[in-house]
Amino acid sequence: MNAYKAARLKAGMTQEELAAAVHVTQGSISQWERGMTNPDFKTLILLADVLCVSVDELIGRNSHGVEDNIEALNDEEKELLTIFRSVNRTGKDTILQVARVTSGSHLAQEGLTQNKRTS
């Protein structure tokens, strides 16, 4: 079921009631629920407020982030995540710096600059 419709039904609202609350037509609500169009950003925020859900929930992102997507990781990625979560802040900074340098990321130099400022 579409996230807009699921949130609306959970809130116990009809399409007409929701349309009135967010100042759009019932047809707009119908189109969002059928995946034909999406609300603009301002309306999306208002929808989230009216329906008492997060914007992430309305756009299909959940609040669990990586936890729900862990199955998409390969074994090495899972191991790296487990190690990263188990070390202290210094360990995390070291892991990130090694990853940045190894990948040739432009963030490597920025990371070095930040570490010097905080040291």
C-alpha positions in Angstrom: 0.0 0.0 0.0 1.2 3.5 -0.8 2.7 5.4 2.2 0.4 8.4 1.7 -2.7 6.1 1.8 -1.4 4.1 4.7 -0.7 7.2 6.8 -4.1 8.7 5.9 -6.0 5.5 6.8 -4.0 5.2 10.1 -5.0 8.7 10.9 -8.6 7.8 10.2 -9.1 10.5 7.5 -10.9 10.4 4.2 -9.2 11.8 1.1 -11.6 14.8 1.3 -10.7 15.5 4.9 -7.0 15.3 4.2 -7.3 17.5 1.1 -9.1 20.2 3.2 -6.5 20.0 5.9 -3.5 20.5 3.5 -5.3 22.9 1.1 -5.3 20.7 -2.0 -8.0 18.9 -4.0 -9.2 15.4 -3.3 -7.9 14.6 -6.8 -4.3 15.5 -5.7 -4.6 13.2 -2.7 -5.8 10.4 -5.1 -2.9 11.0 -7.5 -0.3 10.8 -4.6 -1.9 7.6 -3.3 -1.8 6.0 -6.8 1.8 7.1 -7.3 1.0 9.3 -10.2 2.4 12.5 -8.8 4.0 13.7 -5.5 3.3 16.7 -3.3 5.6 19.7 -3.3 8.0 20.0 -0.4 6.0 22.5 1.5 2.8 20.3 1.2 4.8 17.2 2.1 5.8 18.8 5.4 2.2 19.8 6.1 1.0 16.3 5.3 3.5 14.8 7.7 2.3 17.2 10.4 -1.4 16.6 9.8 -0.9 12.8 9.7 1.5 12.7 12.7 4.2 10.9 10.7 7.7 11.8 9.5 8.4 13.0 6.1 10.7 10.0 5.7 7.8 7.7 6.4 5.7 9.5 3.7 8.4 9.2 1.1 9.0 5.5 1.9 12.1 5.8 4.0 12.0 4.3 7.4 13.6 5.6 10.6 15.7 2.5 11.0 18.1 3.3 8.1 20.9 0.8 7.9 19.2 -1.7 10.2 16.5 -2.5 7.7 19.0 -2.5 4.8 21.6 -4.7 6.5 20.6 -7.7 4.3 21.7 -5.8 1.2 25.3 -5.7 2.6 27.8 -8.4 1.7 29.7 -10.2 4.4 32.7 -7.8 4.4 30.5 -4.8 4.6 28.6 -6.3 7.6 31.9 -7.1 9.3 33.2 -3.6 8.7 29.9 -2.1 10.1 30.2 -4.4 13.2 33.8 -3.4 13.8 33.0 0.3 13.3 30.2 0.2 15.8 32.3 -1.6 18.4 35.2 0.9 18.6 35.5 4.2 20.4 35.4 7.6 18.8 39.2 7.5 18.1 38.8 4.1 16.4 35.9 5.4 14.3 38.0 8.4 13.2 40.9 6.2 12.3 38.7 3.8 10.3 37.1 6.7 8.4 40.5 8.3 7.7 41.9 5.0 6.3 38.8 4.5 4.2 39.1 8.1 2.8 42.7 7.8 1.9 42.4 4.3 0.5 39.4 5.4 -1.7 41.2 8.5 -2.9 38.3 10.5 -1.6 38.6 14.3 -1.6 37.2 14.0 1.9 40.6 12.6 3.1 42.2 16.0 3.2 39.1 17.6 4.9 39.2 14.8 7.5 42.9 15.5 8.2 42.1 19.2 8.6 39.3 18.6 11.0 41.3 16.2 13.1 44.1 18.8 13.4 41.6 21.4 14.5 40.1 19.1 17.2 43.4 17.8 18.5 
